[in-house]
Amino acid sequence: MTERQMQIGEVAERTGLSLRTIRHYEEVGLVIPSARSRGGFRLYTDADVDRLMVIRRMKPLDFSLEEMRDLLEITDRIAAMGEAPAGEEKERLRERLDAYREVADARCEKLRAQLMAAEDFAATLRRRLNAGR
C-alpha cells in the first residue's frame, strides 16, 4: 500500500503554516517534499507533515533553524535505528535529544513566568478601570 500524498495547500491547512513558510523550510533544507507530481507540484506525506509540526512547535521556543535541523537529524537517525538494541551511538543521540528536551522545558518555564506577569499586568489595568467607574 502506498502512502497518501498531499499537495502543499492541504499540508498548509493541516499544519497551520503558510505556503510561504513551508516553501522556506524546504529552501533551508528542513523539510523536503517526498515527491513531485507530473505537473511539478510538491507532494508531501504524513511523515512530512509530522516533521513540519515538530518545526512549528520549536518556533515559539526560539529554536534556531540550525537547532531545528540538528534535532530533526537526531530524531531521523534514532528512527532509522528502529528497535535495534541501544548501542553507543543510539545512547549518544538520546542524550542529545534529552538536552533539547531540557532546553524546551526551561524555555516553557520562562514563557509561563512571562505569561503570569502579563496576566497580572492585565488584571491590574482591569482593576484600575473598574475603580474609576
N, C-alpha and C positions, 0 to 999 in steps of 0.2 A: 504494500500500500504506500503510495507516495504522500508526502506531507503537503498539506494545503498551502498554497502560496497566495499572498496578498499584495496588492499594489500599494503604493506609498500613501494614498488617500485613506485607505482603510487602516493602515498602520497608524497614521496620524490620529485618526478617530479613536482607536483603541488605546493609544498611549497618552493622548492629550498634548502631544508635541506638534509644533507646526511643521509643515513640509520643509520650510527653510532650515529649521533646526535639525530635522532628520538628515537632510542633504549635507548640512555642515558636519554632523557626526560621521557621515560617510567620507567627506573630504579629509577629515583629520584621522581617519582610519579606525574609529571606534566601532562602527557597525557597517559592515559591507553587505549589501543585498545578496541573498543566496543565489539569485539568478536574475536574468533579464528576459523579458518576453521577446517574441519575434519582432515586435514593434519597438524594442529598446526600453520598455518600461521596467523600472526596478521591481523586483519581486522579493518579498520577504516571507519568512516562515515564522511559526510561533516562537522558535528559539531566538530569532532576530528581535521579535517584539519583547521577549523576556530580557534580552540584552539592553534594549533601549530603556526598559523600565528600571533596570539597575542604574543606568546613567542618570535617568530622571530623578531617582531617589538620592543620588550622590550630589546632584547640583545644589540643592538648598543647603547642604552641609559644607559648601565651599571647597569641594574636592577639585583639584585642577584637572585639566584634560590628561596630563601625564599620569596623575594618580589614578584616574578612571581607567586609562589604558593598562596600567600596571595591575590593578585589581582584576580587570576582565581577563588579562593574560593568566593571572594566578588561578582564577576560577575555571578557565578553559583547560589549563593543564591538570588541575585536580580532577575535573570531569573526565578528561581523557584517560586518566589512570583507573577510572571506574572503581570496581570493587577489589582491586589489587591490594594485597596486604600493605600496611603502612611501612614505607621504607624511608631512607634518609631524605630523599628529595621530597616525597609527599609530606613528611613531617616539617621540613623547612618551608614548604608552600603554605601549610596550615598555620605555621607561626606567623608568616607574613600576612595571611588573611586575618588572623586574630589581632594583629597590630592595627589593621584597618578598622576592625570592629571596635577596638578600644578608642581610636580617634573618633569614630562615628558616635560612640556613646558619650564621649566628652563634649563633642560639638552639640549633641542633642541636649545635654545638661545646660550648656551655655545658652542655647536658644530658649529652653524652659525658663531660665532666670530672666532673660530679656523679656519674654512674654509676660512673666509675672510683674516685672517693673512697668511694662507698658499698660497692662490691665489696671495696676494700681494708679497710674497717672490718669487713665481714662476715668476711673472711679472718682478720683479727686476732682476732676473737671465737672463730672456729673453732680457731685455734692455742692460744688460752688454755684453751679447753675441753679440747682434746686433751692439753695439758701437765698438766692437773690429774687425769688418769686414772691 
